[in-house]
């Protein structure tokens, strides 16, 4: 009997070309996982992710599902998958789901975190996971700007996606900014995110933090629905997919 398996995945995205499978040679998370599962089970396996993380983006809780005829017990399956995965990818949880479950179509929301390292002294151990900024940022101004972004809006100004039929309306439930020494963590929680949305929101907030943009200009950016007037696209390395909600 065919099983529908859910995996919660972690990966350090530095050396990968993102989640989505590409042509060979394949340096994507989906490609690595599908190749492993096909060898492990001796059957063709298609893996569905809750979303496509970009090249260089990390994940602590990416949700993926696949179907298999394998009768291998789940604990043994999890152990075998982790045995053959590279050191920078891991499956941390496994569950059998109903036949019709789909990790993307049934996702109700996601949480991302973007890390910024402030100051002039480099941090060797955080360089792959945080954007380094030398100047001091106005955190309260960024919090004020973030408050305008929370709620349901048309986020067309904050996506790199080309014109298409897909709606650009999304709901942001929370943007929280935490300070911990030299590290700033920006938490984004919402019902879904457009292509490059978090990274463009971050670029906009950082422009506010540098004094280059007024925090009260955010409603104008939203209403303009124009990518060209929103903030810059920050590097991928500071972004981590934390959790997918079902």
C-alpha positions as CSV (number, residue, x, y, z in Angstrom):
1,X,0.0,0.0,0.0
2,X,1.3,3.4,-1.0
3,X,2.3,5.7,1.9
4,X,2.3,9.5,2.0
5,X,5.3,10.6,4.0
6,X,6.0,14.0,5.6
7,X,9.5,15.0,6.4
8,X,10.6,18.1,8.3
9,X,13.9,19.1,6.8
10,X,16.9,21.3,7.9
11,X,19.5,22.5,5.5
12,X,22.4,25.0,5.4
13,X,21.8,26.5,2.0
14,X,25.2,28.1,1.3
15,X,26.4,25.7,-1.4
16,X,23.0,24.9,-3.0
17,X,21.2,26.5,-5.8
18,X,18.0,26.6,-3.8
19,X,15.2,24.1,-3.2
20,X,13.8,23.5,-6.7
21,X,15.2,20.7,-8.8
22,X,17.2,21.8,-11.9
23,X,19.0,20.1,-14.8
24,X,22.0,17.9,-14.1
25,X,24.4,18.4,-12.4
26,X,21.9,19.1,-9.7
27,X,23.0,21.1,-6.6
28,X,19.5,21.6,-5.2
29,X,17.8,20.3,-2.0
30,X,15.0,18.7,-3.9
31,X,17.3,17.1,-6.4
32,X,19.6,15.6,-3.7
33,X,16.6,14.2,-1.8
34,X,14.8,12.7,-4.8
35,X,18.0,11.0,-6.0
36,X,18.6,9.5,-2.5
37,X,15.0,8.3,-2.1
38,X,15.0,6.7,-5.5
39,X,18.1,4.7,-4.7
40,X,16.8,3.8,-1.2
41,X,13.4,2.6,-2.3
42,X,14.2,1.4,-5.9
43,X,11.3,3.4,-7.3
44,X,10.7,6.8,-8.9
45,X,10.0,9.4,-6.1
46,X,8.7,13.0,-6.5
47,X,9.2,15.2,-3.5
48,X,6.9,18.2,-2.9
49,X,8.1,21.1,-0.8
50,X,6.0,23.6,1.1
51,X,7.8,26.3,-0.9
52,X,10.9,27.1,-2.9
53,X,13.7,28.6,-0.9
54,X,16.2,30.6,-3.0
55,X,19.9,29.8,-3.5
56,X,21.7,30.4,-0.3
57,X,18.6,30.4,2.0
58,X,18.6,28.1,5.0
59,X,15.9,26.1,6.6
60,X,15.2,24.8,10.1
61,X,11.7,23.5,9.4
62,X,11.1,23.0,5.7
63,X,8.1,20.6,5.2
64,X,8.2,18.1,2.3
65,X,6.1,15.1,1.3
66,X,6.4,12.2,-1.0
67,X,4.6,8.9,-1.9
68,X,6.3,5.5,-1.7
69,X,5.4,1.8,-1.9
70,X,8.2,1.0,0.7
71,X,7.2,-1.0,3.7
72,X,10.2,0.2,5.7
73,X,9.2,1.3,9.3
74,X,9.3,5.1,9.7
75,X,12.1,5.2,12.3
76,X,14.2,3.0,10.0
77,X,13.3,5.2,7.1
78,X,14.4,8.4,8.9
79,X,17.7,6.8,9.9
80,X,18.4,5.6,6.4
81,X,17.6,9.0,4.9
82,X,19.9,10.8,7.3
83,X,22.7,8.2,6.8
84,X,22.9,9.0,3.1
85,X,22.2,12.8,3.1
86,X,25.1,15.2,3.0
87,X,26.2,16.8,6.3
88,X,24.4,20.1,5.5
89,X,21.0,18.5,5.0
90,X,19.0,16.6,7.6
91,X,15.5,15.1,8.1
92,X,14.6,15.8,11.7
93,X,11.0,14.5,11.8
94,X,9.0,11.9,9.9
95,X,5.2,11.2,9.8
96,X,2.8,9.3,7.7
97,X,0.0,11.6,6.4
98,X,-3.4,11.0,4.7
99,X,-3.1,10.1,1.0
100,X,-4.3,13.5,-0.2
101,X,-2.0,15.6,2.0
102,X,0.3,18.0,0.1
103,X,3.0,20.1,1.9
104,X,2.4,23.2,-0.2
105,X,-1.3,23.1,-0.8
106,X,-2.2,22.4,2.8
107,X,0.3,24.9,4.3
108,X,-1.6,27.6,6.3
109,X,1.4,29.8,7.0
110,X,5.1,30.2,7.5
111,X,7.7,31.8,9.7
112,X,11.0,33.2,8.5
113,X,13.9,34.8,10.3
114,X,16.4,37.2,8.9
115,X,19.6,37.9,10.9
116,X,21.7,41.1,10.7
117,X,25.1,41.4,12.4
118,X,25.9,45.0,13.3
119,X,29.3,46.6,14.0
120,X,32.7,46.8,12.5
121,X,34.2,43.6,13.9
122,X,33.5,40.5,11.7
123,X,32.1,37.3,13.2
124,X,33.6,34.3,11.5
125,X,31.1,31.9,12.9
126,X,28.0,33.8,11.8
127,X,29.2,35.0,8.4
128,X,27.1,32.4,6.5
129,X,23.9,33.1,8.5
130,X,23.7,36.9,8.8
131,X,24.1,40.1,6.8
132,X,26.9,42.2,8.2
133,X,26.2,45.9,8.5
134,X,28.8,48.3,10.0
135,X,26.6,51.3,10.7
136,X,24.2,51.6,13.7
137,X,20.5,51.1,12.8
138,X,17.5,52.9,14.2
139,X,15.6,49.9,15.6
140,X,12.5,51.9,16.8
141,X,12.1,53.4,13.3
142,X,12.2,50.0,11.8
143,X,9.6,48.7,14.2
144,X,7.3,51.6,13.3
145,X,7.8,50.9,9.6
146,X,7.1,47.2,10.2
147,X,3.8,48.0,12.0
148,X,2.5,49.4,8.7
149,X,3.3,46.1,6.9
150,X,1.4,43.9,9.3
151,X,-2.1,42.8,8.1
152,X,-3.5,41.9,4.7
153,X,-2.1,44.0,1.9
154,X,-1.3,43.8,-1.8
155,X,2.5,43.2,-1.6
156,X,3.2,43.7,-5.3
157,X,5.8,46.4,-4.5
158,X,7.7,43.7,-2.5
159,X,8.2,40.9,-5.0
160,X,10.5,40.2,-7.9
161,X,8.0,38.0,-9.6
162,X,7.1,39.0,-13.2
163,X,3.5,39.8,-14.2
164,X,1.2,36.9,-13.9
165,X,-2.2,35.8,-12.8
166,X,-1.1,34.9,-9.3
167,X,-2.5,37.1,-6.6
168,X,0.0,39.4,-4.7
169,X,-2.3,39.8,-1.7
170,X,-0.9,38.3,1.4
171,X,-1.5,38.5,5.2
172,X,1.4,39.3,7.5
173,X,0.5,38.3,11.1
174,X,3.7,39.5,12.7
175,X,7.0,41.3,12.1
176,X,9.1,41.2,15.3
177,X,12.5,42.7,15.7
178,X,14.7,41.3,18.5
179,X,18.1,42.7,19.6
180,X,20.7,40.3,21.1
181,X,24.1,42.0,21.4
182,X,25.3,42.7,17.9
183,X,22.6,40.5,16.3
184,X,19.3,41.7,15.1
185,X,16.7,39.1,14.3
186,X,13.7,40.0,12.1
187,X,10.8,37.5,12.4
188,X,8.2,37.4,9.7
189,X,5.1,35.3,10.2
190,X,2.2,35.2,7.7
191,X,-0.1,33.1,5.5
192,X,2.3,33.0,2.6
193,X,5.2,34.9,1.0
194,X,5.8,36.0,-2.6
195,X,9.0,35.5,-4.6
196,X,11.8,37.5,-2.8
197,X,9.1,39.1,-0.5
198,X,10.9,38.7,2.8
199,X,14.3,39.9,1.3
200,X,12.7,43.0,-0.2
201,X,10.8,43.8,3.0
202,X,14.2,43.5,4.8
203,X,15.9,45.8,2.3
204,X,13.1,48.4,2.9
205,X,13.3,48.1,6.7
206,X,17.1,48.5,6.6
207,X,16.8,51.6,4.5
208,X,14.5,53.0,7.2
209,X,17.0,51.9,9.9
210,X,19.8,53.8,8.1
211,X,17.6,57.0,7.8
212,X,17.3,56.7,4.1
213,X,13.5,56.2,4.2
214,X,10.8,57.6,6.4
215,X,8.9,54.8,8.4
216,X,5.6,56.5,7.6
217,X,6.3,56.2,3.8
218,X,5.4,52.5,3.9
219,X,1.7,52.9,3.2
220,X,2.6,54.8,0.0
221,X,4.9,51.9,-1.1
222,X,2.1,49.4,-0.5
223,X,-0.5,51.5,-2.4
224,X,1.9,52.1,-5.3
225,X,2.2,48.4,-6.2
226,X,5.5,49.2,-7.8
227,X,8.6,47.1,-7.2
228,X,10.9,49.9,-8.4
229,X,10.2,52.2,-5.4
230,X,10.5,49.6,-2.6
231,X,13.8,48.7,-0.9
232,X,16.7,46.7,-2.2
233,X,16.9,42.9,-2.3
234,X,19.1,41.8,0.6
235,X,21.5,38.8,0.3
236,X,20.0,35.3,0.8
237,X,22.5,34.2,3.5
238,X,20.7,35.9,6.3
239,X,17.3,34.2,5.7
240,X,16.1,31.0,7.3
241,X,12.7,29.3,6.9
242,X,11.9,28.5,10.5
243,X,8.5,26.7,10.4
244,X,5.6,25.7,8.2
245,X,2.1,25.7,9.8
246,X,-0.6,23.3,8.7
